[in-house]
């Protein structure tokens, strides 16, 4: 009864061949063109001579960007202006290919023209803006105009308020104005980054180096672009989720109500009841025997097995996965994990059955990327007494007749809870059905995760059965270990998140091997982008996951800000911290930092943690949006954001810190202001009905 699981089955084979061939030809043509330019650009010229033009242009540009405030504002307004343009191109073209290709070509075209440190920063920013434009292209025309005006007019205002003329004014009366304007526009992003460094501090390859070495060095400094685009590719369809992205609940709920499905469920339940389930512990019948010695009576017979097969592959279940993940995902049933399960009574202390009443994650393979193993609970009775809870969403469901409750086997925290006020009239019997899902391009990862999940489930079954009714000190110790490590694993996921731990580990490794700023950039701005994404998308959010992640990364961001401030103020901790702060930190700086963060903490106390983190907008706090009217609300607009911007500017006033990391505070403020505009105009995606929790 199931539909074909491969999305291309409905295509003619010739259509598929043509589609794949066109993609391959386009990719190869782009690769050849870009590689040819790299070889041409670096084969005949020495690096110092190649960037002489940029050095001359940079000297002219710096004359009009001496004021730190002007440079600070340019680090905000320039990316905004570029973002609005890229987003408009996506919106008009109704795609992202033009922007992505142009970004790659632009960054490669700079390899023989700008210093290597500027090339790395420009490629990182260009890639980030190209990816961001894929998200902002859905905004309306008016919002695009607003963003562009903020970027363009903001630059003019920065020059006006700092008393510096614009670079454009130095050549706008010349006959070759359009050519000079084009040159200015082409180099604008590298020039802005270069203006944050002392003059002459650009990093160049050795003049004596062979062109092949220069080529390798320049390609190396293009890696930020490659990393950003690769991360976008693997995450755009949900195969991998990074901490700055909107994270929807991965709990899926649907209903089996087709007559044939209802009949199959009733037949399986009748068969299970005829076998006399245990009233002391949970009872299991496997779809396939876990091992050759498994007694035949512990496995499904032919008739209930055939009904189980039809349920596991039915249209309703396949469509639920596709509506959540997309048509290009493969859906494989893991027959070796499937079972008919009868719940145990709630009095199960000191046995492995206690695991089910404890917050837990079923499997350990959360680190396998690009694929997910889903466990599906399908109700077969009128159960109301036992509820499955998902605290990180949060949501819950008491699976009744035909209810389907699917969740990630290796990543979703859950537990079952007995309602003491309700008693089921009969046994609670459910089907446990398992699928591994993955994008078509990630087939090896999907097959590998399916194999590991099945083998783990078999091994855990043996341990589970061994400790389900422990007898003796050793067996009780083993049962205690099952429960203890279950709690440890759950605590780590609820408070840190294994995906966050993996992200921080690899980021830290890259920073240790290459440059500390990789970790600094990769952790300082995550929470802002997560704010923006979550506020915009809203629907189906995993709310407690959102709060966990933004609190973790905000703590890291502020901690690093303070650390690097102290590092700069003490010249690398080469002087006494207290003495250095007395000499380097002015009263105004201190008042701005302490006053800003103090006001922010006060406003958080008024709103509460849930109110602070969009609890009202996301539907988790039942209150009006402007329910707090005490000071500073009603007096200062957006007091939490503006107070933290004031604190950040207090850090930036210090000349040593500003010279050490000139871009750090502007990036913080820029992202805060973007989110403030989003909140002020209440910009979010229109809600639609879906079948996810």
N, C-alpha and C positions, 0 to 999 in steps of 0.2 A: 504493500500500500504506500510505501514511502516514495518521495520524489527523488530524482537523480541527485546525488550529492555533489557532483562536479558542476560548477556554474557554466562551464563551456560546453556541456553536453547538448545544449539547445542550438549551438552554432554548427554550421557546416564546417567540415575539416579544412576546406579551402580558405574560408573566412579566417579561421584561427591561424593558418599558416601565413596568410597575408598580413594579419595584425602583428604577429610576432616578428615577421621579416621587416616590416616598416619600423618597428621599435628598435630592432637590432641595427638596421642601416642608419637610422638617425643617431643612435648612440655612437656607433663607430665613426661616422662622419664628424661628429662633434669632437670626439677624442683625437682623431687625426688632425683636425684643424687646430685645436688647442696645443697639441704636442708640437706641431710644425712651427707654430708661433713661438713657443718656448725656445726651441732650438735656434730659430732665426734671430730672436731677440738677444740671445746671449752668446752667439757664436762669433760675432765680428767685433764686438765692442767690450772694453773693460768696464767693470761696474762703476768706477769713479766717474768716468766720462759719461756713462749712460744716464746717471742721475744728476748731472750738472745743471740741466735745465730745471729740474725740480728744486734743487738747492737755491738757484737764483730766484725762482718764483716764491719759495718759502721765505727768503729774506725780505722780499717786497711785502708779502702777506703779513709777516710779523710786525711791520711798522704800524699796521692798523689794528693789531691785536696784542697790545702790551698790557692792558688792564686785566688782572686775573678774573674780575667779574665778567668782563666781556667774553673771555675764553670759556669760563664756566657756563655761561648762557648758550654759547655756540655748541657746546657739547650736548646740550638739550635740544635746541631748536633745529640744528642741522639734521640729526637723525629723524626728527618728526617730519620735516619737510620732505625728505627722501621717502619715508614710509608712506606718506599720503600719495605721492606720485606713483610708487610701485603698486600700491593698493588700487589706485584708479585704473592702472593698466590691466590688472587682474580683473577688475569689475567690468571694464569695457570688452576685454577679450574673452570673458567668461571662462577663464582658465588660469593656470599658473606657469605654463611652459615658457612663455615669452620672458617673464621676469626671472625665472630660474636660470634660463640659458644666458640671458643678458648679464646677470650677476656673475656667473662663472667666467664669461668672456671678459668682463670688465676687470675682475680681479687678476686674471692671467695677463691682461694687457699692461698691468702695473709692475710686473716682475722686474723689468729692466729700467724702471723710472723712479722708484722711491726706495728709501732705506728699508732694510729688512724688518726692523722693529715696527715701522709704520705699515709695511705690507701685511704683517701678521695682524695688527689691530684693525686695519681696514678690511681685510678678508673676513675677520670674525664679525665685525659690525655689518658688513654687506650681506653676509649669509644670514645673520640674525634678522635683519630688516626684510630680506626676501621671504624668509619663513613667516615672520610676523604679518607680512602683507597677505598671505594666504588666509589669515584669520580675519583681518580688518576689511577685506574686500566685500564682505557681506553688509558692511555699514551703509547707511544711506548717503545720497549725494551731499546733503547738507553737512553731515559729520565729516565727510572727506574735505569739504571746503573749509570747515572749522580747523581741522588738523593742519591743513596746508597753510592757512592764514597764521595760525599760532607759530608754525615753523618759520615762514618767510617774514612775516611782520615782526615776529619775536627777535629775529636777527637784527632787523633795522632798529628796533627799540633798544636792543642791547648796546648798539653803537651810540645811539642818541643819549641814553642815560649815563654812559661812561665817558662821554665827550670825545669819543674816537670816531674819525671818519671811516667810511666803508672802503674796502679794497676796490670795489667796483667804481667808486667815485674817482679813483686815480687814473682810470683809462676810458671812462665813458664818453669823453669828448674826442677820442682818437678815431681816425678813419677806419681802423681795423677793429672797431669795438666788438662786433659780433664774434670775430675769431678769438679775441681775448676773453670775451664772456664765456665762450665754449670751453676754452682752456681752464678758466676759473671754475666752471661747473664740473669739468672732468676731474680736476684735482681737489675739489672742495673737501671731501671727507679726509683724504690723507693730509691736507694742509691744516685742518682743524686739529687732528691728532698731533701733528708735528709741532703745532704752536704751544702744546702743553709741556714740551721739553725745552731745556736750555738750548740755545742756538749752537749748532755744530755737534749735537750729541747723537746724530743718526748712526745706526749700526750698518756698516758696509762690509762686503766680502773683501778679502785681501786683493790688492791690485795685482799681485803676482799669481793669483790663483788661476788654474786652468778653467776654461769656460764650463767644462763638465762639472767641476766642483761648485762653481757659481750656480749652475743650473740646479744641482742637488740641494744647495742651500736655499735657493729661492722657492723651489717646490716644497721644501720642508716648511718654509714660512707661509705657504698657502694652506697648510694642514688645517688651520682653524676653519676655513671655508668648507673643506672636505668633511670635517667632523660634523659641522652644523647641518650640512645637507644630508649626510648619512643618517644622523639622528632624526631628521625630519622624515626621511623615507621609511625608517623602521617603526616610527611612532604615529604616522599620519592615519593609519587604519587600525590603530589600537594593538598592534603586535607587541609593542614595547611602550611602556608609559614612563615618562620622565617626571621628576617631582614638580616641575613648573606647569605641567599640563592639567587641564580639567580632568578629574577622575570621577567617572560615573560609577554608581553601584554596579557591581558585577553579579548581583543577585537577580535572577530572572524568574518571574512568576507568570505562568499561563494556566489554562484550564483545558483538560481533555473532556470534551462534551459530545464528540461524534458518537453515534450509537454503537459502532463497531469497537471503538476504544473503550467505552463504558462496559460493554459486554466482556471484553478481554480482562479488564480489571476485576470484574465480579467473578469471573471464572478462576483467576489466580487466587483471589482471596478465599473462595470456597474450597479450593484445593488445600491451601495452607491451614485453614481451620480443621479440615478433615485429618490432618496429621497430628493434631493435639500439641500446640505450642507450649513451651515451659512457662509456668507461672512464677518461677523463682529467678530466672535470668533471661536475657535476650535470646532469641532463636534466629537461626540463619539457614537459608537454603540457597546454595550457590548455583549460578547459571552454568558455570563450568567447574569441575573439581579442581581445587587449589593444588592438589598433588595426587599422584597415582593411588596413594593409600587412603584417600578420602572416602568414607563409607558412601555407598550409593544413595542411602536414605537421606543424606545431607545435601543432595543435589536435586534440581528440578526434574520432574518427569517430562515426557515428551509433550503432552498437551499444554501444561502451563508454560513450558519453555517456548513453544511456538507462539503463544499469546504474548509472552514477554518480548520476543523478537519483534512482533508487529508493533508493540507499544514503543520500543526503543527507536524504531525507524519511522515512526508516523510523521505525517506532514506537519502537525501542530508543533512538534518538538523541533524539527528541522527549521521551520519558519521562524520559531522563536530565536534560535541562534543567528539566523541570517539577518533578521530585523535588528538585532543588537550589534552584530559584528560586520555584516556586509556579505554580498553575494560571492565575493572572491575568496571566501574562507572554506576550507575543507572541514567536514564533520565526520569523524571516525568513531564508531562505537567500540568501546573496550570491553569485549564480552567476558574476559577473564576477571573483571572486577565486579560484575553485576550479581545481585542477590535479591532475594525476598527477605525482608527483615521485620521481626516482631520485637517491639520495644520491651525493655526490661522494666520492672517496677522501680520506683524512685529510691527505695532503700537499698543502695548498692555501694555503701562505703567500704573502702579497702579492697575493692575488686576492680578489674579493668573496665567493667561497665560504668564505673564512676566517671570515666573519661567523657562519656556522652553528656553528662550533666555538668561538666566543667568546660569553661571557655577553652576552645582548642582549635587547631588547624589539623585537618586530616592527614596531609602528606608533607614530605620534607623538600620537595623539588621546586621550591619557589624561585630558584636561581636559573632554571632552564628558560632562556628567552624565546620570544616570538610564538609561543604556543601555550595553551592552557588545558588542563584536565578539569572537566566539570563533573561534579557529582549531582545527581538529580534525585530528589525525593518525590515520589508520586504516591499521594494518598489513595487509600482504597476503602475507607470507611467513614463514619461520622465522627471522627476524633475531634474533641474539643479540649481534652484534658492536657495534652502534650503539645507544646509550642516550640518551634525551632526559632531561635533568636540570633540576629546578626548585629552585634553591638557596634561595629565600626561603620554601619550604614547611617543610622540604625533602622532596622525594620524587623518584623517577625511574621510568622505564619503558622497556624495550626493546620497542617495539611489534611484536608478532608477528601471525600470521594472525587477523584479526577483532578485535584490540585497538583500542579507541577511546580516544584521549588528547586531551582538549579543554582549552584554556586561553585566557585573555584576551589577545587579539592586541595590545592597546595598553598592557597593564599588567603582564604576567607576565614576569619574568626567566627565561630558559631558555637552554640550549645543548645541542648533541649531542656525545657523546664516544665515541671508538672504543676498544673493549676490545682491547689489544694481544695478549692471550692467546687471543682467539677470532677466527676468520676465517669470515665468512659464505661459504657454498658458492656463493651466487649474489648477484645485485643485491638491494639493499634498496630496495623500491618501496613507496611509501605514497600514499594519497589525502590531499590537503589540502582539507578542506571548511570553509566559513566560514558562520557564522550571526550575525545581529545579534539580540539579545534585549533586551526592555524591558517595563516594566509597560504595560498598556493605556492609562493616562492619559498616558504619556510618548511617545506615538506620534511627534510631530514630532522629538523628540530621536533616537529610534531610526532613523527614516528618514534623518535628516541624517547620523548616524554611519555608517549603511550606505553612503550615497553617498560620503562623504569617504574611508572605508576602501577602497572599491572603486577610486576615482580614485587614491589614494595607492599602492595595490598595483600599479596599471598603470604609474604613473610610476617606482616603484622597480624594477619588472621591467626597464624599459628601461635604467636605470642599472646594475642588476645584470648584465644581459646584456652591457652595454658594457664592464664591468670584470671579467667572469668569467675572462677570459684576457688580461690587459692586455699591450699591445705598445707600447712607446715610453714616454718619460718622463712625458708628460701623462697617459696612461691609467693608469700606475702611481701617479701622484700622486692621481688621482681614486679609485682603488681603496684607496689608503692612507687617504684621507679617510673613505671609507665605514666602514672598520674603526675609525679613530680616534674618530669621533663616536659610533659604536655603543658604544664603551667608555665615553665620557664620559656618555652618556645612562644606561647601565647603572649606573655608579658613583653617579650622583645618585639613582637609584631605590633601590639597595641600601642606601645610607647615610642618605638623607634621606626619600625617598618623595615622589613628585610630589603625591599627595593631601595630605600634610602641608604641603608647600610652599604649595599653593593655600590650604589652611585658614589657615595663618599669615599669608599675604599679605592675605586678605580681613579677617581678624581685626585685623591691624595697621592696615589702611586705616580700618576702623570706629573703632578706638581713636584714630587721629590726627584723625579728623573729629569724634568725639563725646567720648570719655573714655578715659584710659589704662587704667582698670579693666576695660574690655571685654577687652583683651588679657590682663591679669593673671588675670582669672577664667577666660577661655577657654583658658589654657595651664597654670595652676597645679595643676589637679585631674584632668587628663586621665588621667595614669598610674594613679591610684588606681582610677578607674572601669574602666579597661582591665584592671587586675589582677582586680577583682571579676568582671567579665564573663568573662574568659578562664578563671579558676579554676572558675567555675560551668559554663560550656558545654563547654569542653575539646575535645570531639570534632571532629576534622578541622581543628584550628587551623593557621593559617599561622604556624609557630613563629618563624621568623627575622624575619618582618614584625612580630610581637608584640614581640620583643626590641628591634628597631630603634626602634619607636615609643615604647615606655615609657622607653627610655634617653634618647631625644631630649627627651621632654616632662618627664622627671624633671630632666634637666639644666637645662631652661628654668625649671622651678619653683624649684629651689634657687638658681639664679642671680638670679632676680627677688626671691626672699626676701632674699638678702644685699644686693642693690642697694637695695631699699626700706628695709631696716633701716639701712643707712648713710645713706640720704637723710633718714630721720627723725632719726637721732642727730646729724646735722650741720646740722639745720634747713635742708634743701634744698641741701646742699653749700655752705653759706655760711660754714662754718668749717673749719679744718684737720681732716682725717679722724682722724689719730692723736690729736690733742689731744681731739677730741670723744669718741672711743672711751674714752680714759682717764677722762674726766669722767662719761660716761654708762653705760659698761658695767661692771657689778660683777664681782667675782671668781667669784661663784656662777654668774652668767649665762655667763661664758666657759667655766667648767668644764663646765656642762651642754651647751653647744653643741659644744665640741671633744670632750668625752668621749662624748657621744651619737653624733656622726658617726664618731668614731674607732672605737668599738665596732661600729658598723654596717659600716664598711669591713673590719674584722677578720673579722666573721662572713661577709661576702661572699667574702673570700679563702678561708675554710674550705670553703664550699659550692661555690665556682666560679660563674661567670656563669650557666651553664645550670642548676645546682642552685638558684641564687637565684631565677631566673625560671621556677619550676614545671617544670623539666625532668623531674623524677621523676614528678610528678602527670600531666603531659601525655605521658609515655612516651618522652621523648627522652634521658633519663639512666637507665641500667640500674643502679639501686641502690634499697635500701630507703629509705622516707621519712625515717627517723630514723638515717641511716647516720653522721652526725657527732655525736659525744658529747663532744667536747672543749669546755672553757669557751669561751663562755658557755652552750653547749647543755648541757642536763641540770642547769643551775643557775638560769638566768633563762628563764622561759617567753617564747617568741616574741621573742628578744633583738634581732633586726633591726628589728622594728616598734617595740618599746618604746624602744629606744635612740634611734631617730629622733624619737619623740614627746618624749622628754626634751630632745633638742636643740631641737625646735620650741618647747617651753615655755621654754627658755633665751632664745630670741628674744623671747618674749611678755612676759618679766619687765620688759623695758625700757618705761617709762611713755610715752616719746615715740613709740615704734613702736606701742604698744598704742593710743594715741590716734589715730595716723595711719591705721592699717588694723586696726581692732578685730576684724574678722571673719576675717582671713586665716589666722592660726594655728589658731583653733578649727575652721575648715573642714578644714584639713590633718589635724588630730588626729582629727576625727570620722570622716573617710573611712578613715584608717589603722586606727582601732579597729573600724570595720565589717568591714574586710577581715581583721583579726585574729580576730574572732569567726567569720568564715567559715572561716578556716584551722583554728581550734581545733576546731570541730565538723565540719570537712571537708564543707562544704555544696556540693554540685555536682549537676548534672543527670545522671540515670541514662543510661548509654550505650546507644545503639541502633545497629544495623547500617545503614550507608549506603554509597553507591558513590562517595564522593568521597575524594580523597587527603587 
